[in-house]
């Protein structure tokens, strides 16, 4: 991040080595364009639900956010503020104990995670969760849903040519970047309407960060809707329509990326290390 004359100036796309997205969708009439995802005041805890609430860890404390069709929304914040928990709550893996989550205008709180995935939400977890003893090809086949059509293994190898040469290799022998690409490709095999990506560039070398950015640009060109978490603000600034800043389990700021650029003090307050 650079500060110049009191105003923050966006780092150019040379940081990522990809062209910035210039045709991101604009939501002009929210009455006609209802959000594909609406998270409303959710409260999520880790720990036992007992009569002694102090034993619970209250991680998300009234988080609300919206994602509209075709948008790229980025949820940013320091490590440990609840970004991953937000995605796990949406997926039903760590369900909230209060609040509402609407997907395509239908409540999904209380549904099992497999049903939420079946309805059209895909998660690319930070931990990747590949089957290490299965080959690249077999991991992709695991991601196919019985009713899915559109995204195919051939498309996956076109989008991720690095994987095409490794199709018979066990996933456990892949590099970190190759595993990340395989995780994204496997999730896309289910043809999700909404793709959740948890820290997709965490721990990757700059060259691989650029590669992940290229993949996201390609997905956006196909009208894929994305909600991405991360700490890499330069990455977010190049790719997002809108941003939410999460801190200590609450949303502290939200708005268009252009608006965030004109308020460098917000970045300093919530994202500076």
C-alpha positions in Angstrom: 0.0 0.0 0.0 1.3 3.5 -0.9 0.3 6.8 0.6 0.9 9.9 -1.4 -0.1 13.4 -0.2 -2.6 12.0 2.3 -4.4 9.9 -0.4 -3.9 6.3 -1.0 -3.0 5.4 -4.6 -4.0 2.0 -5.9 -1.1 -0.3 -6.7 -1.1 -1.0 -10.4 -1.8 -4.4 -11.9 2.0 -5.0 -12.3 1.8 -6.4 -8.8 -0.2 -9.3 -10.0 0.8 -9.4 -13.6 -2.7 -9.6 -14.9 -5.0 -7.0 -16.5 -7.4 -5.5 -14.1 -11.1 -6.4 -14.5 -12.7 -3.4 -16.2 -16.2 -4.8 -16.9 -17.4 -5.8 -13.5 -21.1 -5.8 -13.2 -22.8 -2.8 -11.7 -25.9 -3.3 -9.5 -28.2 -0.3 -10.3 -31.6 -1.5 -9.2 -31.6 -3.7 -6.1 -35.3 -4.2 -6.3 -34.9 -6.1 -9.6 -31.5 -7.6 -8.8 -31.9 -9.3 -5.4 -28.8 -10.7 -3.9 -27.9 -14.3 -4.6 -26.6 -14.5 -1.1 -27.8 -12.5 1.9 -26.2 -13.0 5.3 -28.2 -11.2 7.9 -26.9 -10.7 11.5 -25.5 -14.1 12.0 -23.9 -15.2 15.3 -21.6 -18.2 15.2 -19.9 -19.8 18.2 -17.2 -22.5 18.7 -17.7 -24.6 21.8 -20.5 -26.4 23.6 -24.0 -24.9 23.7 -24.6 -24.9 27.5 -26.2 -22.8 30.1 -22.7 -21.2 30.7 -22.2 -19.0 27.6 -18.7 -18.0 28.7 -17.6 -21.4 27.7 -18.5 -20.6 24.1 -16.3 -18.6 21.8 -18.5 -16.0 20.2 -16.7 -15.7 16.8 -19.2 -13.9 14.5 -21.1 -11.2 16.3 -23.9 -10.1 14.0 -22.2 -10.4 10.6 -24.2 -9.2 7.6 -23.2 -9.1 3.9 -24.7 -9.4 0.5 -23.5 -10.8 -2.8 -25.3 -10.0 -6.1 -25.2 -12.2 -9.2 -22.0 -11.8 -11.2 -20.2 -9.9 -8.4 -16.8 -10.5 -6.9 -17.0 -9.6 -3.3 -14.0 -9.8 -1.0 -14.1 -10.2 2.8 -10.8 -8.9 4.2 -9.3 -8.7 7.7 -6.4 -9.7 9.8 -5.7 -13.3 10.7 -8.2 -14.8 13.2 -11.0 -12.2 12.9 -13.7 -14.7 11.6 -13.3 -14.8 7.8 -13.1 -18.6 7.5 -15.9 -18.9 10.1 -18.1 -16.8 7.9 -17.7 -19.1 4.9 -18.1 -22.2 7.1 -21.3 -20.7 8.5 -22.6 -20.1 5.0 -21.8 -23.7 4.1 -23.5 -25.1 7.2 -20.2 -26.6 8.4 -20.2 -24.3 11.5 -23.8 -23.3 11.5 -24.8 -20.0 13.1 -26.9 -20.0 16.3 -28.7 -16.8 15.3 -29.5 -14.8 12.2 -30.4 -15.7 8.7 -28.7 -16.8 5.5 -30.7 -16.6 2.3 -29.4 -18.2 -1.0 -31.6 -17.4 -4.0 -34.1 -16.0 -1.6 -34.4 -19.3 0.4 -33.3 -19.8 3.9 -30.4 -22.3 4.3 -29.5 -22.0 8.0 -30.1 -25.4 9.5 -29.6 -27.3 6.3 -26.7 -29.9 6.1 -23.7 -28.8 4.2 -24.3 -31.4 1.4 -27.7 -29.9 0.8 -26.3 -26.4 0.6 -23.7 -27.6 -1.9 -26.4 -29.4 -3.8 -28.3 -26.0 -4.0 -25.4 -24.4 -5.7 -22.7 -23.1 -3.3 -19.2 -24.4 -3.7 -16.4 -23.9 -1.2 -12.7 -23.8 -2.0 -11.3 -24.3 1.5 -8.0 -22.9 2.7 -7.0 -26.4 3.9 -7.8 -27.8 0.4 -9.1 -31.1 1.7 -7.9 -33.2 -1.3 -7.7 -37.0 -1.3 -3.9 -37.4 -1.2 -3.9 -41.0 -2.4 -6.2 -40.4 -5.3 -4.9 -39.1 -8.6 -5.6 -35.7 -10.0 -8.2 -37.2 -12.4 -9.9 -39.1 -9.6 -10.0 -36.0 -7.4 -11.8 -34.2 -10.2 -14.2 -37.0 -10.6 -15.1 -36.9 -6.9 -16.3 -33.3 -7.5 -18.9 -34.2 -10.1 -22.4 -33.9 -8.9 -25.0 -36.4 -10.2 -27.1 -33.6 -11.7 -24.3 -31.3 -12.8 -23.6 -30.4 -16.4 -21.6 -27.7 -18.0 -18.1 -27.8 -16.4 -16.3 -30.9 -17.5 -13.0 -32.6 -16.8 -11.8 -31.5 -20.3 -12.7 -27.9 -19.4 -10.8 -28.3 -16.1 -7.7 -29.4 -18.0 -8.1 -26.4 -20.4 -8.4 -24.0 -17.5 -5.6 -25.6 -15.6 -3.2 -27.0 -18.1 -0.7 -27.6 -15.3 -3.0 -30.4 -14.1 -3.4 -32.0 -17.5 0.2 -33.2 -17.4 -0.3 -34.5 -13.8 -3.6 -36.3 -14.3 -2.2 -39.7 -13.1 -0.2 -38.2 -10.2 -1.5 -38.7 -6.7 -2.7 -35.4 -5.2 -0.4 -35.8 -2.2 2.6 -35.4 -4.4 1.6 -32.1 -5.9 3.1 -28.8 -4.9 1.1 -26.3 -2.9 0.2 -24.2 -5.9 -0.8 -27.3 -7.9 -3.0 -28.5 -5.0 -4.7 -25.1 -4.9 -5.5 -25.3 -8.6 -6.8 -28.8 -8.2 -9.0 -27.7 -5.3 -10.5 -24.9 -7.4 -11.0 -27.2 -10.4 -12.6 -29.9 -8.2 -15.1 -27.4 -6.7 -15.9 -26.1 -10.2 -16.8 -29.6 -11.3 -20.0 -29.2 -9.3 -21.0 -26.1 -11.3 -21.7 -23.8 -8.3 -23.7 -20.7 -8.8 -21.8 -19.1 -6.0 -18.1 -19.9 -5.4 -16.6 -19.3 -1.9 -12.8 -19.1 -1.9 -11.1 -19.1 1.5 -7.7 -17.4 1.4 -6.9 -18.7 -2.1 -3.4 -17.1 -2.2 -2.3 -17.9 1.3 1.2 -19.2 1.4 1.7 -19.1 -2.4 4.7 -17.6 -4.2 4.0 -14.3 -6.2 4.1 -16.2 -9.5 1.3 -18.5 -8.2 -0.7 -15.6 -6.8 -0.7 -14.2 -10.3 -1.8 -17.5 -11.7 -4.8 -17.7 -9.2 -5.7 -14.1 -10.2 -5.7 -15.1 -13.9 -8.1 -18.0 -13.0 -10.4 -15.6 -11.1 -10.5 -13.2 -14.1 -11.4 -16.1 -16.4 -14.2 -17.1 -14.0 -15.6 -13.6 -13.9 -15.6 -13.4 -17.7 -18.1 -16.4 -17.5 -20.3 -14.5 -15.0 -19.2 -16.6 -12.0 -20.3 -15.1 -8.7 -17.5 -15.1 -6.1 -17.1 -14.4 -2.4 -13.4 -14.4 -1.5 -11.7 -14.1 1.9 -8.1 -12.9 2.3 -5.5 -10.6 3.9 -3.9 -9.7 0.6 -5.4 -6.3 0.0 -3.5 -5.7 -3.3 -5.0 -9.0 -4.7 -8.5 -7.9 -3.5 -8.2 -4.4 -5.0 -7.5 -5.7 -8.5 -10.4 -8.2 -8.5 -13.3 -7.0 -6.4 -16.5 -5.1 -7.0 -17.0 -4.5 -3.3 -15.2 -5.2 -0.1 -16.3 -6.0 3.5 -13.8 -5.4 6.3 -14.2 -7.8 9.2 -12.6 -7.2 12.6 -13.2 -9.1 15.9 -16.2 -10.8 14.5 -18.1 -7.8 13.2 -18.2 -5.9 9.9 -16.5 -2.6 10.4 -16.8 -1.2 6.9 -18.3 -2.1 3.5 -18.5 -0.4 0.2 -17.2 -0.2 -3.4 -13.5 -0.7 -4.0 -13.3 2.8 -5.4 -14.7 4.2 -2.2 -12.1 2.3 -0.1 -9.3 3.7 -2.2 -10.3 7.2 -1.1 -10.2 6.3 2.6 -6.6 5.1 3.4 -7.2 5.5 7.1 -9.6 2.6 7.0 -7.0 0.3 5.6 -4.5 1.6 8.2 -7.0 1.0 11.0 -8.1 -2.5 10.2 -5.5 -4.1 7.9 -2.1 -2.6 8.7 0.2 -5.0 10.5 
